[in-house]
């Protein structure tokens, strides 16, 4: 036996764990290769430094994944070196490691849609899809190169694993063997605990997603430092909905005014049609980009451009989340999503005052339309919580000849179905349509191939198709009796593929169009103030002259006097409130940055030059977050809950 018992076994163990580090680093480099236009790293030295900082997050992931493998490798089981036991360790090692490793490859593609590493919330979203098989097949076909790289890495990893083997020996273990094994086990366990935590200091908490931002000069670099399995592990059982006590109630009531009560317009009962367009980012619409001064700019929505000439449009509008279900809760219920989605938290199953409940109390028929399989995206479940009278999905459409083969019914026929269905309803009605076709895999019906400009991104022709579907919908709707007495809202759920560099800036990532159209042309013009999805709900009630109190964190975009224009969102592991001349970044307790509103890249932190406007903005951010958490956790999401 070796002078140091089991030395060969320990060498092989460290080699095998070292292989995991190697392949995680290779995955990080590939992640950057696929998303280099979104992650700003200025030099090779900076690249190497960020890779080094990434080792801490790789360590946590690798030790989590291999905890059982490590324990079984170091325990003195008397069969450690036998061929059968080593074969068992081989299958355990690769079964677990490759499952974890797969998550990195998903974000090679998925990152460009969310600008964040995938988390537990991403898995929750997938659970709502009934067509997981077809989605997987579509992903396999369109991104075959990602699968190829994964299997290439897996093959190489297995090959290198087998190159170094534990030497088998039959010598009988003795006291020295067991003593050395116990000592080694305790030492390795201590190292693993420190590695999982991130360090050995009692005073510090285990590293989490926020810690990646400690090492960066640009917010996007944090996602390069991280790995996707780490993001999923650290958000698996987390609940970021926690009460905070930062300001007094008087401050909340004066700065946030969570209970709105408008008396600006005579009471009317127009129909309300809300069109939430999948991935229909501001970048794609010329009417919303006239002041951006983007060289050689091209838009892909001629009908929306023409509609904008007769509408009130908000060219500085933001999404209050980054997923489709976030768009639904923000637009319809005025509830933004921050680090975790409200809809996937423990709290959505409660009484929620929303556009649905308010209009139902006024005698409106309410309906939600989405051409995907019923339940997709979680819309049906959340729609039931909000209290929609009717849900119309792929099941109700009942004609798979118009199915796109992946997501749902093509926008053009489904929007015609939408028009025919609401035209049979008694007025007043409120109808919400969530489109599907401007979505990956970015295809259009065969009969329209070549009709719309291909553009510079795969989504551009789909934007053209959905724009055409909207044109056909309005052409049909204007012939109906209900049309003249209707307020139309057009908004995107979130952004999508970016082409122009201006939209790669942190503050332009999540900009969306916000448009109000009324055939009587009561609201027409261009507004450049801060605006957001959660403002749509109170704006509509103000337009209608609704004269009772209602809960809303947003503000009326047409006549609000108490609350100045603002945007509240979550990005790069920080809350952000934008208002007036500044953008405030907030860690949940205090401001950590102030930037001029023109500083879209958040390059020049002015926190050392605080002024009265900045101090007030921080106080507003505290008041918003405190009221948001308290109302959600204590189930006070109506105006009657004190």
Secondary structure by P-SEA (a helix, b strand, c coil): cccccaaaaaaaaaaaaaaaaaaaaaaaaaaaaacccccccccaaaaaaaaaaaaaaaaaaaaaacaaaaaaacccccccccaaaaaaaaaaaaaaaaaaaaaaaaaccccccccccccaaaaaaaaaccaaaaaaaaaaaaaaaaaaaaaaaaaaaaaaaaccccccccccccaaaaaaaaaaaaaaaaaaaaaaaccccccccccccccccccccccccccccccaaaaaaaacccccccccccccaaaaaaccccbbbbccccccccbbbbbbcccccccccccccccccccccccccaaaaaaaaacccccccccccccaaaaaaaaaccbbbcccccccccccccccccaaaaaaaaccccbbbbcccccccaaaaaaaaaccccccccccccccccccccccccaaaaaaaaaaaaaaccccbbbbbbbcccccccccccccccccccccccaaaaaaaaaaaaaaaaaaaaaccccccbbbbbbbcccccccccccccccccbbbbbbbbbccccccccccccccccaaaaaaaaaacccbbbbbcccccccccccccccccccccbbbbbcccbbbbbcccccccccccccccccccccccccaaaaaaaaaaaaaaaaaaaaaaacccccccc
